[in-house]
């Protein structure tokens, strides 16, 4: 299993940088501000509004929907 604990990091988005992608928390869908928490979850780099949502994402979202579930930042994933 994946290790518990925080393996991600805060990323501060340059205010002068216009992001063509709408960033939103992978868990709650809240639009992300300048500072986002990025963490690799099951091989996918996800973006969250706070580290606590990574734990919720792992505990609730993944068992229900799996890592391939559609999110704002979903990537193609081959079925296994
Ligand atoms: Zn969130």
PDB file of the backbone (N, CA, C, O) and the ligand in Angstrom, with CONECT records:
HET     ZN  A 101       1
ATOM      1  N   UNK A   1       0.833  -1.195   0.000  1.00  0.00           N
ATOM      2  CA  UNK A   1       0.000   0.000   0.000  1.00  0.00           C
ATOM      3  C   UNK A   1       0.869   1.247   0.000  1.00  0.00           C
ATOM      4  O   UNK A   1       2.058   1.207   0.317  1.00  0.00           O
ATOM      5  N   UNK A   2       0.258   2.317  -0.354  1.00  0.00           N
ATOM      6  CA  UNK A   2       0.992   3.573  -0.320  1.00  0.00           C
ATOM      7  C   UNK A   2       1.218   3.991   1.119  1.00  0.00           C
ATOM      8  O   UNK A   2       0.416   3.695   2.005  1.00  0.00           O
ATOM      9  N   UNK A   3       2.292   4.662   1.327  1.00  0.00           N
ATOM     10  CA  UNK A   3       2.614   5.110   2.667  1.00  0.00           C
ATOM     11  C   UNK A   3       1.713   6.263   3.064  1.00  0.00           C
ATOM     12  O   UNK A   3       1.333   7.092   2.238  1.00  0.00           O
ATOM     13  N   UNK A   4       1.385   6.298   4.324  1.00  0.00           N
ATOM     14  CA  UNK A   4       0.641   7.433   4.842  1.00  0.00           C
ATOM     15  C   UNK A   4       1.587   8.613   4.997  1.00  0.00           C
ATOM     16  O   UNK A   4       2.800   8.492   4.828  1.00  0.00           O
ATOM     17  N   UNK A   5       1.013   9.728   5.314  1.00  0.00           N
ATOM     18  CA  UNK A   5       1.853  10.893   5.495  1.00  0.00           C
ATOM     19  C   UNK A   5       1.888  11.725   4.238  1.00  0.00           C
ATOM     20  O   UNK A   5       1.456  11.294   3.169  1.00  0.00           O
ATOM     21  N   UNK A   6       2.393  12.885   4.382  1.00  0.00           N
ATOM     22  CA  UNK A   6       2.356  13.838   3.287  1.00  0.00           C
ATOM     23  C   UNK A   6       3.603  13.740   2.434  1.00  0.00           C
ATOM     24  O   UNK A   6       4.718  13.962   2.908  1.00  0.00           O
ATOM     25  N   UNK A   7       3.407  13.412   1.195  1.00  0.00           N
ATOM     26  CA  UNK A   7       4.517  13.305   0.271  1.00  0.00           C
ATOM     27  C   UNK A   7       4.443  14.409  -0.777  1.00  0.00           C
ATOM     28  O   UNK A   7       5.307  14.513  -1.648  1.00  0.00           O
ATOM     29  N   UNK A   8       3.435  15.205  -0.686  1.00  0.00           N
ATOM     30  CA  UNK A   8       3.269  16.275  -1.656  1.00  0.00           C
ATOM     31  C   UNK A   8       3.958  17.540  -1.203  1.00  0.00           C
ATOM     32  O   UNK A   8       4.770  17.540  -0.277  1.00  0.00           O
ATOM     33  N   UNK A   9       3.619  18.597  -1.869  1.00  0.00           N
ATOM     34  CA  UNK A   9       4.245  19.868  -1.525  1.00  0.00           C
ATOM     35  C   UNK A   9       3.345  21.014  -1.960  1.00  0.00           C
ATOM     36  O   UNK A   9       2.545  20.893  -2.888  1.00  0.00           O
ATOM     37  N   UNK A  10       3.502  22.113  -1.268  1.00  0.00           N
ATOM     38  CA  UNK A  10       2.780  23.317  -1.661  1.00  0.00           C
ATOM     39  C   UNK A  10       3.409  23.899  -2.914  1.00  0.00           C
ATOM     40  O   UNK A  10       4.632  23.960  -3.043  1.00  0.00           O
ATOM     41  N   UNK A  11       2.576  24.315  -3.813  1.00  0.00           N
ATOM     42  CA  UNK A  11       3.050  24.976  -5.021  1.00  0.00           C
ATOM     43  C   UNK A  11       2.357  26.328  -5.101  1.00  0.00           C
ATOM     44  O   UNK A  11       1.133  26.425  -5.017  1.00  0.00           O
ATOM     45  N   UNK A  12       3.152  27.349  -5.262  1.00  0.00           N
ATOM     46  CA  UNK A  12       2.586  28.690  -5.387  1.00  0.00           C
ATOM     47  C   UNK A  12       2.570  29.090  -6.854  1.00  0.00           C
ATOM     48  O   UNK A  12       3.601  29.106  -7.528  1.00  0.00           O
ATOM     49  N   UNK A  13       1.385  29.410  -7.324  1.00  0.00           N
ATOM     50  CA  UNK A  13       1.237  29.792  -8.711  1.00  0.00           C
ATOM     51  C   UNK A  13       1.585  31.262  -8.885  1.00  0.00           C
ATOM     52  O   UNK A  13       1.121  32.128  -8.144  1.00  0.00           O
ATOM     53  N   UNK A  14       2.398  31.509  -9.867  1.00  0.00           N
ATOM     54  CA  UNK A  14       2.773  32.893 -10.164  1.00  0.00           C
ATOM     55  C   UNK A  14       1.524  33.679 -10.545  1.00  0.00           C
ATOM     56  O   UNK A  14       0.777  33.289 -11.442  1.00  0.00           O
ATOM     57  N   UNK A  15       1.314  34.776  -9.859  1.00  0.00           N
ATOM     58  CA  UNK A  15       0.102  35.559 -10.097  1.00  0.00           C
ATOM     59  C   UNK A  15       0.068  36.129 -11.518  1.00  0.00           C
ATOM     60  O   UNK A  15      -1.005  36.396 -12.059  1.00  0.00           O
ATOM     61  N   UNK A  16       1.226  36.310 -12.107  1.00  0.00           N
ATOM     62  CA  UNK A  16       1.270  36.866 -13.452  1.00  0.00           C
ATOM     63  C   UNK A  16       1.039  35.824 -14.531  1.00  0.00           C
ATOM     64  O   UNK A  16       0.963  36.142 -15.718  1.00  0.00           O
ATOM     65  N   UNK A  17       0.929  34.591 -14.107  1.00  0.00           N
ATOM     66  CA  UNK A  17       0.800  33.508 -15.059  1.00  0.00           C
ATOM     67  C   UNK A  17      -0.662  33.152 -15.234  1.00  0.00           C
ATOM     68  O   UNK A  17      -1.329  32.752 -14.280  1.00  0.00           O
ATOM     69  N   UNK A  18      -1.151  33.294 -16.424  1.00  0.00           N
ATOM     70  CA  UNK A  18      -2.543  32.966 -16.694  1.00  0.00           C
ATOM     71  C   UNK A  18      -2.635  31.494 -17.080  1.00  0.00           C
ATOM     72  O   UNK A  18      -2.180  31.082 -18.147  1.00  0.00           O
ATOM     73  N   UNK A  19      -3.218  30.736 -16.212  1.00  0.00           N
ATOM     74  CA  UNK A  19      -3.310  29.304 -16.434  1.00  0.00           C
ATOM     75  C   UNK A  19      -4.486  29.000 -17.366  1.00  0.00           C
ATOM     76  O   UNK A  19      -5.629  29.321 -17.040  1.00  0.00           O
ATOM     77  N   UNK A  20      -4.221  28.394 -18.503  1.00  0.00           N
ATOM     78  CA  UNK A  20      -5.329  28.069 -19.412  1.00  0.00           C
ATOM     79  C   UNK A  20      -6.247  26.999 -18.833  1.00  0.00           C
ATOM     80  O   UNK A  20      -7.411  26.899 -19.220  1.00  0.00           O
ATOM     81  N   UNK A  21      -5.725  26.204 -17.911  1.00  0.00           N
ATOM     82  CA  UNK A  21      -6.545  25.173 -17.307  1.00  0.00           C
ATOM     83  C   UNK A  21      -7.225  25.710 -16.066  1.00  0.00           C
ATOM     84  O   UNK A  21      -6.638  26.463 -15.289  1.00  0.00           O
ATOM     85  N   UNK A  22      -8.469  25.312 -15.896  1.00  0.00           N
ATOM     86  CA  UNK A  22      -9.147  25.632 -14.661  1.00  0.00           C
ATOM     87  C   UNK A  22      -8.679  24.647 -13.606  1.00  0.00           C
ATOM     88  O   UNK A  22      -8.938  23.448 -13.714  1.00  0.00           O
ATOM     89  N   UNK A  23      -7.995  25.143 -12.590  1.00  0.00           N
ATOM     90  CA  UNK A  23      -7.516  24.274 -11.532  1.00  0.00           C
ATOM     91  C   UNK A  23      -8.577  24.174 -10.448  1.00  0.00           C
ATOM     92  O   UNK A  23      -9.146  25.174 -10.009  1.00  0.00           O
ATOM     93  N   UNK A  24      -8.823  22.959 -10.037  1.00  0.00           N
ATOM     94  CA  UNK A  24      -9.758  22.773  -8.939  1.00  0.00           C
ATOM     95  C   UNK A  24      -9.305  21.584  -8.109  1.00  0.00           C
ATOM     96  O   UNK A  24      -8.618  20.686  -8.595  1.00  0.00           O
ATOM     97  N   UNK A  25      -9.700  21.601  -6.870  1.00  0.00           N
ATOM     98  CA  UNK A  25      -9.324  20.524  -5.967  1.00  0.00           C
ATOM     99  C   UNK A  25      -9.870  19.194  -6.480  1.00  0.00           C
ATOM    100  O   UNK A  25     -11.038  19.091  -6.856  1.00  0.00           O
ATOM    101  N   UNK A  26      -9.005  18.176  -6.490  1.00  0.00           N
ATOM    102  CA  UNK A  26      -9.417  16.866  -7.002  1.00  0.00           C
ATOM    103  C   UNK A  26     -10.486  16.232  -6.132  1.00  0.00           C
ATOM    104  O   UNK A  26     -11.208  15.339  -6.576  1.00  0.00           O
ATOM    105  N   UNK A  27     -10.586  16.691  -4.900  1.00  0.00           N
ATOM    106  CA  UNK A  27     -11.586  16.109  -4.007  1.00  0.00           C
ATOM    107  C   UNK A  27     -12.872  16.914  -3.997  1.00  0.00           C
ATOM    108  O   UNK A  27     -13.937  16.395  -4.330  1.00  0.00           O
ATOM    109  N   UNK A  28     -12.778  18.161  -3.622  1.00  0.00           N
ATOM    110  CA  UNK A  28     -13.995  18.948  -3.385  1.00  0.00           C
ATOM    111  C   UNK A  28     -14.368  19.815  -4.587  1.00  0.00           C
ATOM    112  O   UNK A  28     -15.476  20.348  -4.647  1.00  0.00           O
ATOM    113  N   UNK A  29     -13.460  19.956  -5.532  1.00  0.00           N
ATOM    114  CA  UNK A  29     -13.788  20.711  -6.721  1.00  0.00           C
ATOM    115  C   UNK A  29     -13.723  22.216  -6.549  1.00  0.00           C
ATOM    116  O   UNK A  29     -14.070  22.973  -7.455  1.00  0.00           O
ATOM    117  N   UNK A  30     -13.279  22.639  -5.386  1.00  0.00           N
ATOM    118  CA  UNK A  30     -13.180  24.072  -5.149  1.00  0.00           C
ATOM    119  C   UNK A  30     -12.084  24.661  -6.036  1.00  0.00           C
ATOM    120  O   UNK A  30     -11.011  24.070  -6.161  1.00  0.00           O
ATOM    121  N   UNK A  31     -12.335  25.796  -6.643  1.00  0.00           N
ATOM    122  CA  UNK A  31     -11.284  26.424  -7.455  1.00  0.00           C
ATOM    123  C   UNK A  31     -10.047  26.699  -6.614  1.00  0.00           C
ATOM    124  O   UNK A  31     -10.138  27.189  -5.489  1.00  0.00           O
ATOM    125  N   UNK A  32      -8.911  26.380  -7.169  1.00  0.00           N
ATOM    126  CA  UNK A  32      -7.671  26.530  -6.421  1.00  0.00           C
ATOM    127  C   UNK A  32      -7.113  27.932  -6.569  1.00  0.00           C
ATOM    128  O   UNK A  32      -7.162  28.545  -7.635  1.00  0.00           O
ATOM    129  N   UNK A  33      -6.593  28.402  -5.480  1.00  0.00           N
ATOM    130  CA  UNK A  33      -6.028  29.745  -5.455  1.00  0.00           C
ATOM    131  C   UNK A  33      -4.553  29.676  -5.825  1.00  0.00           C
ATOM    132  O   UNK A  33      -4.096  28.729  -6.466  1.00  0.00           O
ATOM    133  N   UNK A  34      -3.835  30.686  -5.412  1.00  0.00           N
ATOM    134  CA  UNK A  34      -2.425  30.768  -5.779  1.00  0.00           C
ATOM    135  C   UNK A  34      -1.632  29.608  -5.207  1.00  0.00           C
ATOM    136  O   UNK A  34      -0.718  29.092  -5.849  1.00  0.00           O
ATOM    137  N   UNK A  35      -1.985  29.200  -3.998  1.00  0.00           N
ATOM    138  CA  UNK A  35      -1.216  28.151  -3.356  1.00  0.00           C
ATOM    139  C   UNK A  35      -2.001  26.846  -3.407  1.00  0.00           C
ATOM    140  O   UNK A  35      -3.116  26.757  -2.892  1.00  0.00           O
ATOM    141  N   UNK A  36      -1.423  25.870  -4.015  1.00  0.00           N
ATOM    142  CA  UNK A  36      -2.110  24.591  -4.142  1.00  0.00           C
ATOM    143  C   UNK A  36      -1.222  23.487  -3.587  1.00  0.00           C
ATOM    144  O   UNK A  36       0.003  23.604  -3.556  1.00  0.00           O
ATOM    145  N   UNK A  37      -1.851  22.449  -3.165  1.00  0.00           N
ATOM    146  CA  UNK A  37      -1.119  21.290  -2.653  1.00  0.00           C
ATOM    147  C   UNK A  37      -1.103  20.216  -3.746  1.00  0.00           C
ATOM    148  O   UNK A  37      -2.148  19.722  -4.170  1.00  0.00           O
ATOM    149  N   UNK A  38       0.081  19.878  -4.177  1.00  0.00           N
ATOM    150  CA  UNK A  38       0.217  18.855  -5.211  1.00  0.00           C
ATOM    151  C   UNK A  38       0.802  17.601  -4.581  1.00  0.00           C
ATOM    152  O   UNK A  38       1.774  17.651  -3.828  1.00  0.00           O
ATOM    153  N   UNK A  39       0.189  16.492  -4.907  1.00  0.00           N
ATOM    154  CA  UNK A  39       0.694  15.226  -4.395  1.00  0.00           C
ATOM    155  C   UNK A  39       0.378  14.124  -5.381  1.00  0.00           C
ATOM    156  O   UNK A  39      -0.680  14.105  -6.011  1.00  0.00           O
ATOM    157  N   UNK A  40       1.324  13.206  -5.497  1.00  0.00           N
ATOM    158  CA  UNK A  40       1.135  12.073  -6.390  1.00  0.00           C
ATOM    159  C   UNK A  40       0.292  11.024  -5.683  1.00  0.00           C
ATOM    160  O   UNK A  40       0.682  10.480  -4.650  1.00  0.00           O
ATOM    161  N   UNK A  41      -0.867  10.754  -6.260  1.00  0.00           N
ATOM    162  CA  UNK A  41      -1.767   9.760  -5.693  1.00  0.00           C
ATOM    163  C   UNK A  41      -1.938   8.643  -6.710  1.00  0.00           C
ATOM    164  O   UNK A  41      -2.474   8.854  -7.798  1.00  0.00           O
ATOM    165  N   UNK A  42      -1.477   7.459  -6.345  1.00  0.00           N
ATOM    166  CA  UNK A  42      -1.627   6.303  -7.218  1.00  0.00           C
ATOM    167  C   UNK A  42      -1.084   6.570  -8.616  1.00  0.00           C
ATOM    168  O   UNK A  42      -1.661   6.143  -9.616  1.00  0.00           O
ATOM    169  N   UNK A  43       0.005   7.264  -8.664  1.00  0.00           N
ATOM    170  CA  UNK A  43       0.657   7.507  -9.938  1.00  0.00           C
ATOM    171  C   UNK A  43       0.150   8.724 -10.694  1.00  0.00           C
ATOM    172  O   UNK A  43       0.639   9.038 -11.779  1.00  0.00           O
ATOM    173  N   UNK A  44      -0.835   9.409 -10.115  1.00  0.00           N
ATOM    174  CA  UNK A  44      -1.371  10.606 -10.758  1.00  0.00           C
ATOM    175  C   UNK A  44      -1.056  11.828  -9.906  1.00  0.00           C
ATOM    176  O   UNK A  44      -1.306  11.834  -8.701  1.00  0.00           O
ATOM    177  N   UNK A  45      -0.513  12.846 -10.527  1.00  0.00           N
ATOM    178  CA  UNK A  45      -0.277  14.078  -9.789  1.00  0.00           C
ATOM    179  C   UNK A  45      -1.589  14.824  -9.661  1.00  0.00           C
ATOM    180  O   UNK A  45      -2.162  15.262 -10.659  1.00  0.00           O
ATOM    181  N   UNK A  46      -2.057  14.967  -8.456  1.00  0.00           N
ATOM    182  CA  UNK A  46      -3.327  15.631  -8.200  1.00  0.00           C
ATOM    183  C   UNK A  46      -3.083  16.957  -7.491  1.00  0.00           C
ATOM    184  O   UNK A  46      -2.050  17.176  -6.859  1.00  0.00           O
ATOM    185  N   UNK A  47      -4.055  17.812  -7.620  1.00  0.00           N
ATOM    186  CA  UNK A  47      -3.950  19.117  -6.981  1.00  0.00           C
ATOM    187  C   UNK A  47      -5.118  19.291  -6.025  1.00  0.00           C
ATOM    188  O   UNK A  47      -6.271  19.019  -6.362  1.00  0.00           O
ATOM    189  N   UNK A  48      -4.791  19.751  -4.828  1.00  0.00           N
ATOM    190  CA  UNK A  48      -5.789  19.869  -3.784  1.00  0.00           C
ATOM    191  C   UNK A  48      -5.734  21.258  -3.164  1.00  0.00           C
ATOM    192  O   UNK A  48      -4.745  21.979  -3.295  1.00  0.00           O
ATOM    193  N   UNK A  49      -6.820  21.615  -2.488  1.00  0.00           N
ATOM    194  CA  UNK A  49      -6.838  22.909  -1.823  1.00  0.00           C
ATOM    195  C   UNK A  49      -6.119  22.839  -0.488  1.00  0.00           C
ATOM    196  O   UNK A  49      -5.675  23.865   0.028  1.00  0.00           O
ATOM    197  N   UNK A  50      -5.997  21.644   0.081  1.00  0.00           N
ATOM    198  CA  UNK A  50      -5.287  21.514   1.340  1.00  0.00           C
ATOM    199  C   UNK A  50      -4.861  20.057   1.521  1.00  0.00           C
ATOM    200  O   UNK A  50      -5.486  19.147   0.976  1.00  0.00           O
ATOM    201  N   UNK A  51      -3.789  19.845   2.292  1.00  0.00           N
ATOM    202  CA  UNK A  51      -3.283  18.475   2.451  1.00  0.00           C
ATOM    203  C   UNK A  51      -4.314  17.518   3.028  1.00  0.00           C
ATOM    204  O   UNK A  51      -4.296  16.327   2.715  1.00  0.00           O
ATOM    205  N   UNK A  52      -5.199  18.015   3.855  1.00  0.00           N
ATOM    206  CA  UNK A  52      -6.201  17.140   4.467  1.00  0.00           C
ATOM    207  C   UNK A  52      -7.066  16.473   3.413  1.00  0.00           C
ATOM    208  O   UNK A  52      -7.565  15.369   3.629  1.00  0.00           O
ATOM    209  N   UNK A  53      -7.246  17.122   2.290  1.00  0.00           N
ATOM    210  CA  UNK A  53      -8.090  16.550   1.252  1.00  0.00           C
ATOM    211  C   UNK A  53      -7.415  15.415   0.512  1.00  0.00           C
ATOM    212  O   UNK A  53      -8.081  14.613  -0.143  1.00  0.00           O
ATOM    213  N   UNK A  54      -6.091  15.340   0.613  1.00  0.00           N
ATOM    214  CA  UNK A  54      -5.399  14.187   0.034  1.00  0.00           C
ATOM    215  C   UNK A  54      -5.807  12.918   0.774  1.00  0.00           C
ATOM    216  O   UNK A  54      -6.071  11.884   0.162  1.00  0.00           O
ATOM    217  N   UNK A  55      -5.852  13.016   2.098  1.00  0.00           N
ATOM    218  CA  UNK A  55      -6.227  11.863   2.907  1.00  0.00           C
ATOM    219  C   UNK A  55      -7.664  11.453   2.605  1.00  0.00           C
ATOM    220  O   UNK A  55      -7.961  10.264   2.487  1.00  0.00           O
ATOM    221  N   UNK A  56      -8.540  12.419   2.482  1.00  0.00           N
ATOM    222  CA  UNK A  56      -9.936  12.118   2.161  1.00  0.00           C
ATOM    223  C   UNK A  56     -10.037  11.511   0.775  1.00  0.00           C
ATOM    224  O   UNK A  56     -10.813  10.585   0.540  1.00  0.00           O
ATOM    225  N   UNK A  57      -9.241  12.045  -0.137  1.00  0.00           N
ATOM    226  CA  UNK A  57      -9.248  11.527  -1.505  1.00  0.00           C
ATOM    227  C   UNK A  57      -8.844  10.061  -1.512  1.00  0.00           C
ATOM    228  O   UNK A  57      -9.464   9.239  -2.187  1.00  0.00           O
ATOM    229  N   UNK A  58      -7.785   9.739  -0.745  1.00  0.00           N
ATOM    230  CA  UNK A  58      -7.309   8.355  -0.677  1.00  0.00           C
ATOM    231  C   UNK A  58      -8.325   7.453   0.007  1.00  0.00           C
ATOM    232  O   UNK A  58      -8.563   6.324  -0.422  1.00  0.00           O
ATOM    233  N   UNK A  59      -8.924   7.972   1.085  1.00  0.00           N
ATOM    234  CA  UNK A  59      -9.773   7.128   1.913  1.00  0.00           C
ATOM    235  C   UNK A  59     -11.172   6.942   1.334  1.00  0.00           C
ATOM    236  O   UNK A  59     -11.787   5.891   1.515  1.00  0.00           O
ATOM    237  N   UNK A  60     -11.669   7.950   0.646  1.00  0.00           N
ATOM    238  CA  UNK A  60     -13.055   7.904   0.194  1.00  0.00           C
ATOM    239  C   UNK A  60     -13.194   7.855  -1.323  1.00  0.00           C
ATOM    240  O   UNK A  60     -13.942   7.042  -1.866  1.00  0.00           O
ATOM    241  N   UNK A  61     -12.461   8.738  -1.993  1.00  0.00           N
ATOM    242  CA  UNK A  61     -12.653   8.827  -3.428  1.00  0.00           C
ATOM    243  C   UNK A  61     -12.118   7.594  -4.151  1.00  0.00           C
ATOM    244  O   UNK A  61     -12.810   6.999  -4.977  1.00  0.00           O
ATOM    245  N   UNK A  62     -10.878   7.217  -3.831  1.00  0.00           N
ATOM    246  CA  UNK A  62     -10.262   6.115  -4.550  1.00  0.00           C
ATOM    247  C   UNK A  62     -11.021   4.800  -4.410  1.00  0.00           C
ATOM    248  O   UNK A  62     -11.251   4.127  -5.415  1.00  0.00           O
ATOM    249  N   UNK A  63     -11.420   4.408  -3.194  1.00  0.00           N
ATOM    250  CA  UNK A  63     -12.178   3.157  -3.076  1.00  0.00           C
ATOM    251  C   UNK A  63     -13.488   3.190  -3.843  1.00  0.00           C
ATOM    252  O   UNK A  63     -13.952   2.158  -4.327  1.00  0.00           O
ATOM    253  N   UNK A  64     -14.088   4.369  -3.958  1.00  0.00           N
ATOM    254  CA  UNK A  64     -15.381   4.481  -4.619  1.00  0.00           C
ATOM    255  C   UNK A  64     -15.238   4.556  -6.137  1.00  0.00           C
ATOM    256  O   UNK A  64     -15.963   3.893  -6.879  1.00  0.00           O
ATOM    257  N   UNK A  65     -14.305   5.363  -6.573  1.00  0.00           N
ATOM    258  CA  UNK A  65     -14.262   5.672  -7.994  1.00  0.00           C
ATOM    259  C   UNK A  65     -12.984   5.217  -8.672  1.00  0.00           C
ATOM    260  O   UNK A  65     -12.954   5.027  -9.888  1.00  0.00           O
ATOM    261  N   UNK A  66     -11.920   5.040  -7.884  1.00  0.00           N
ATOM    262  CA  UNK A  66     -10.658   4.634  -8.464  1.00  0.00           C
ATOM    263  C   UNK A  66      -9.871   5.814  -8.989  1.00  0.00           C
ATOM    264  O   UNK A  66     -10.387   6.920  -9.144  1.00  0.00           O
ATOM    265  N   UNK A  67      -8.596   5.542  -9.260  1.00  0.00           N
ATOM    266  CA  UNK A  67      -7.699   6.627  -9.672  1.00  0.00           C
ATOM    267  C   UNK A  67      -8.038   7.136 -11.065  1.00  0.00           C
ATOM    268  O   UNK A  67      -7.631   8.235 -11.441  1.00  0.00           O
ATOM    269  N   UNK A  68      -8.782   6.342 -11.835  1.00  0.00           N
ATOM    270  CA  UNK A  68      -9.079   6.753 -13.198  1.00  0.00           C
ATOM    271  C   UNK A  68     -10.351   7.562 -13.316  1.00  0.00           C
ATOM    272  O   UNK A  68     -10.751   7.943 -14.415  1.00  0.00           O
ATOM    273  N   UNK A  69     -10.987   7.825 -12.187  1.00  0.00           N
ATOM    274  CA  UNK A  69     -12.225   8.585 -12.236  1.00  0.00           C
ATOM    275  C   UNK A  69     -11.973   9.979 -12.787  1.00  0.00           C
ATOM    276  O   UNK A  69     -10.894  10.551 -12.630  1.00  0.00           O
ATOM    277  N   UNK A  70     -12.973  10.489 -13.420  1.00  0.00           N
ATOM    278  CA  UNK A  70     -12.829  11.784 -14.070  1.00  0.00           C
ATOM    279  C   UNK A  70     -12.722  12.892 -13.042  1.00  0.00           C
ATOM    280  O   UNK A  70     -13.556  13.029 -12.146  1.00  0.00           O
ATOM    281  N   UNK A  71     -11.687  13.667 -13.197  1.00  0.00           N
ATOM    282  CA  UNK A  71     -11.555  14.894 -12.417  1.00  0.00           C
ATOM    283  C   UNK A  71     -11.113  15.978 -13.377  1.00  0.00           C
ATOM    284  O   UNK A  71     -10.906  15.734 -14.566  1.00  0.00           O
ATOM    285  N   UNK A  72     -10.976  17.147 -12.856  1.00  0.00           N
ATOM    286  CA  UNK A  72     -10.587  18.269 -13.710  1.00  0.00           C
ATOM    287  C   UNK A  72      -9.226  18.033 -14.342  1.00  0.00           C
ATOM    288  O   UNK A  72      -8.930  18.556 -15.416  1.00  0.00           O
ATOM    289  N   UNK A  73      -8.396  17.236 -13.665  1.00  0.00           N
ATOM    290  CA  UNK A  73      -7.051  17.014 -14.168  1.00  0.00           C
ATOM    291  C   UNK A  73      -6.811  15.546 -14.497  1.00  0.00           C
ATOM    292  O   UNK A  73      -5.685  15.056 -14.409  1.00  0.00           O
ATOM    293  N   UNK A  74      -7.881  14.848 -14.876  1.00  0.00           N
ATOM    294  CA  UNK A  74      -7.736  13.425 -15.128  1.00  0.00           C
ATOM    295  C   UNK A  74      -6.887  13.177 -16.366  1.00  0.00           C
ATOM    296  O   UNK A  74      -6.895  13.950 -17.324  1.00  0.00           O
ATOM    297  N   UNK A  75      -6.160  12.077 -16.310  1.00  0.00           N
ATOM    298  CA  UNK A  75      -5.331  11.684 -17.428  1.00  0.00           C
ATOM    299  C   UNK A  75      -5.815  10.339 -17.942  1.00  0.00           C
ATOM    300  O   UNK A  75      -6.431   9.568 -17.206  1.00  0.00           O
ATOM    301  N   UNK A  76      -5.531  10.061 -19.210  1.00  0.00           N
ATOM    302  CA  UNK A  76      -5.901   8.747 -19.735  1.00  0.00           C
ATOM    303  C   UNK A  76      -5.233   7.635 -18.934  1.00  0.00           C
ATOM    304  O   UNK A  76      -4.071   7.754 -18.547  1.00  0.00           O
ATOM    305  N   UNK A  77      -5.942   6.598 -18.697  1.00  0.00           N
ATOM    306  CA  UNK A  77      -5.398   5.505 -17.901  1.00  0.00           C
ATOM    307  C   UNK A  77      -5.850   4.199 -18.531  1.00  0.00           C
ATOM    308  O   UNK A  77      -7.042   3.970 -18.736  1.00  0.00           O
ATOM    309  N   UNK A  78      -4.888   3.357 -18.831  1.00  0.00           N
ATOM    310  CA  UNK A  78      -5.215   2.078 -19.430  1.00  0.00           C
ATOM    311  C   UNK A  78      -5.834   1.171 -18.400  1.00  0.00           C
ATOM    312  O   UNK A  78      -5.385   1.130 -17.255  1.00  0.00           O
ATOM    313  N   UNK A  79      -6.871   0.436 -18.794  1.00  0.00           N
ATOM    314  CA  UNK A  79      -7.442  -0.528 -17.865  1.00  0.00           C
ATOM    315  C   UNK A  79      -6.440  -1.636 -17.569  1.00  0.00           C
ATOM    316  O   UNK A  79      -5.665  -2.037 -18.437  1.00  0.00           O
ATOM    317  N   UNK A  80      -6.465  -2.115 -16.354  1.00  0.00           N
ATOM    318  CA  UNK A  80      -5.533  -3.165 -15.973  1.00  0.00           C
ATOM    319  C   UNK A  80      -6.285  -4.469 -15.765  1.00  0.00           C
ATOM    320  O   UNK A  80      -5.676  -5.487 -15.436  1.00  0.00           O
TER     321      UNK A  80
HETATM  322 ZN    ZN A 101     -10.426  20.466  -1.534  1.00  0.00          ZN
END
